[in-house]
Amino acid sequence: MIISQYELIKICDRFLQDKISKEELIHFATSVMFDDENKYECEDEIVEEILSQWDNAQTQHKITKTSIQFLRNHLLQADGSTGI
């Protein structure tokens, strides 16, 4: 499965709608970053960097509704999307 910027936007939406927790978001990032079976692949360096930050214990305290909303908006602009 290729993890795209669009997929990250959907994950941000789920977090912002309280459909997934911070812990689930971190678990997803860890699963992708340490995938020994090559089930996941990052679409580009942006996706890889975001997942790396979510997985990093030193930066996980920065995962908040505000920061995820900012990230979502940035991804939408970078993706050229007008909405989902």
Residue, then its C-alpha position, 0 to 999 in steps of 0.5 A: m500500500i502506498i501512503s500518499q499525501y491524500e491518505l495523510i489528509k484523510i488520517c488528519d480528518r479522522f483525528l480532527q473528528d475524534k475518530i482516531s486517537k493520538e495513540e492510534l495515529i502514532h501506532f499507524a506511523t510506527s507501523v509504516m516506518f518499521d514495516d519489515e514486510n514491505k506492506y507500506e511505502c511512502e509516496d514521497e519524502i513529505v509523507e515519510e517526514i510526517l510519519s517520522q515526526w509522528d513516530n518520534a517520541q521527542t516530537q509526539h507531544k506536538i501532536t494536537k488538534t491545532s498542529i494536525q489542522f495546520l498540517r492538513n491545510h498545508l497538505l491540501q495546498a501542496d496537493g493542489s486539492t480544494g477539498i475532500 
